[in-house]
């Protein structure tokens, strides 16, 4: 195999990896959105999920458990199993997100979605083209995220609207930064991709990370700027 063929094969593997990342992410966002809308327009589903706190909190716990299971066991899964788990998570997340259609106006949701998409795309492009190594930034952002999660749990009892506003603002900043970091990480993995199943699963993992970045940007901006019904 000559050098030009090796380069071409490597380039094809990199493109396949990144195409897989963004395809899975887009599919997951579409499934979440359609599921959320479907639940929101079904009175029976709304009553079942939001009329009983045990059911709603059970779904939240199931979401967290599914993410932890996926990240801990993805190395032992087949590509198809990893893909199915990711799809299941995106649908489950859509079920719990149905409340946004009750709380906020449809116009507001659509507008904030477009703003979120623009911010995500901008930071993803930055993560791709920057020559700065974002690994240290990513570590600081993860520490900040832990702090925000702890403060959010405390605010459940404090019920401070001011603190909630501040935490939402911080969450936007953290996940905007993580979008650039995760994009850079995805392209770094793509550089080593050989088209094998290991990298196919890695593309699903990176799709999950970018999906979570987008969802958190969107929900935080919605809390900040969304118009309520």
Number of C-alpha atoms within 10 A of each C-alpha: 5 6 8 9 10 11 11 11 14 18 16 14 20 22 17 18 29 22 13 20 27 18 14 23 26 15 15 23 20 15 20 25 18 16 21 22 19 15 21 20 14 11 9 11 15 18 11 13 20 15 12 12 11 11 13 16 14 12 17 16 11 15 19 13 12 17 15 12 12 21 12 10 11 20 13 11 14 14 18 12 14 22 20 12 18 22 20 17 23 24 22 20 24 23 25 21 20 24 17 19 18 15 13 16 15 16 11 17 22 13 15 23 19 13 15 23 16 12 18 23 16 15 21 21 15 18 24 18 12 11 9 10 12 18 13 9 14 19 13 12 20 14 11 15 19 12 12 18 13 11 15 17 10 12 15 10 8 12 11 12 10 9 14 19 14 13 21 22 16 16 23 22 16 22 26 23 21 28 29 27 25 24 25 24 18 23 19 13 17 23 15 13 24 18 17 11 13 16 21 22 23 23 28 24 22 24 26 24 18 27 22 18 22 25 19 19 27 23 21 24 20 22 17 17 13 21 15 15 10
